[in-house]
Structure formats: structure tokens, C-alpha cells
């Protein structure tokens, strides 16, 4: 992967001119590259240019429904965050290891979560660098035993992942957990270690049912462990040509509970997410404009409160949703 941030995009976010940003890059002698008169840079330059003081956050991606784009969005968010200078860690808890495979990481060379727990191995020993600014704790099929392992050993679900992750907060600005599409002890522990649960929802009755189940389960967790864990629905694969997409959006916007934490950015349907994963690339490797890149960028800026999103407090960006649904 070679993700890139265009100077034109950075200038828009920073509220400055492209020429002023070019001058700043040259003055500070920051690494950058040029392709057909388009200047771009990566993580290290982003960190020095944006100089954002991030408040370390932990988000877990989870919903009791497969095929909602959970892994693609987790990866896209993680990558774009690094292009704003956020040092990011991905944690793959899904035994299928799709996030690990997408990062082209060999999981057999490092201890995974179940081995870290059973063998009392420091979490740092399982972390692999994907590229500068982005690391991953990989997964493989043995993590399918996490639920039974945590239950049989009666490990404290409110501490087992949280203590491990809290120890990393001085090293990372953003930690993203990709959970399996199921309920269980491991997902519960991930919820309790998170500041937010992000639940991608596609325009589908089954997807909305998965959101309802996830929301009820997290509510039970909150009650049992006396901790607030907001479930934040994220509308994915929105297609303005279909009535089902509009119905799903309307349901989320008007729902008395889901609307409270609904993520304002909606992700439009795009084949680009799947196309790049099969090539071991990211949507930000290319310099071409696309709806996928625009939407994930807005998602990143919203969740990390970058630029205009730092000033907004409305529960949902209705203007944005009206624009993409037009």
C-alpha cells in the first residue's frame, strides 16, 4: 500500500491556498512527490503539516450481520487517518482475518490475540507494521476459540482487552477493532474497550435486524458493566437510485434511538472498495477522484473532528444526506 494525500485536499481542509502549502512543504523540506503536476505526500509529512493534537480514541466495528462492509470501512478509516497524521493501530479479532489479508500481513509470523492472552505475551510482540503510521495486530483461524477461552477461564471481560489497549494509547492516536459478525465474549470485551461501537448498515432488512440485535446486546452490556458504549450506525452502500436506500436512511434519521448517535457521513455504493482489496491496495493509493475516497475522507474528518467537523454538533448532517440522495 502507498496511500497518498493530495496537497489540494490538504489545503481545503486547512483553509489555506495550495501555493501557501507548497511553500510550507518546501520551507520545512518535507518529503513529497509529484505526478502530472499533482503534489502529494504521506504520513510523516501529514503529521508535520497538520499538527493535529489527537485525543486517543478506540472504535470497534461490529454488527451481527456479515457483508455490511465492516472490514473495508475499518481499513479505509485507518488509512485516511494516517494521512491526517494520526498514528493508527488496527486490531483484527475476526477469525477469518480479512483485515489482515487486506493489509497483506502474514499472520503466522506473529502471536495473535488468543496467544497473547493464553501465553501472557506482551501485546507489542504481536503488532506488525503495514506502512509508516499504520500497524496491525493480525488474526487467523485460531481466534475462533476466543469466546470459549474467555468464558472457560472466566477472564474479566471489562478488563482483558481494555487493559491491553489502554497500554497502547501513548503510542497510537487511533485504535480500530474489526470484530466478527457475531455475539460472544470477545465482542463484548471489545465493546467494553471502545469509546464507540460503529455499526455499518446497508440498505437491507437483514442489516437493520442486525443493527437492532447489536444495539440490544450493547445495551445489556452497558447495564451489566455500568459503562456507556454508544452504538453509532453508519449507512453504507447508499444508492440514490433505489427506494430501499432512501427508506433505510429515513429509518435511521427518524429512529428515536439510532438517530442520537447516527454518523452523519453516508458511504455511497462503490465497487472501488472491493477492487482495491483484491490488489492489496487502498482506495487512497490512486490520485484519481472517486466517491469512495470522498466519503471515507468525510467519515474520517467527522470521527476525528478535523476541519469543519470540529465545529459541528448537530446529530446528523442533513444537508450532506440530502445532497447524496438527490
Secondary structure, 3 states (H helix, E strand, C coil): CCCCEEHHHHHHHHCCCHHHHHHHHHHCCCCCEEECCEEEECHHHHHHHHCCCCCCEEEEECCCCCCCCHHHHHHHHHHHHHCCCCCEEEEECCCCCHHHHHCCCCHHHCCCHHHHHHCCCCHHHHEEEEECCEEEECCCHHHHHHHHHHHHCCCCCCCHHHHHHHCCCCCCCEEEEECCCCCCHHHHHHHHCCCEEEEEEECCHHHHHHHHHHHHHHHHHHHHHCCCCEEEEEEECECCCCHHHHHHHHHHHHCCCHHHHCCCCCCECCCHHHHHHCCCCCCCCCCCCCHHHHHHHHHHHHHCCCHHHHHCCCCCCHHHHHHHHC
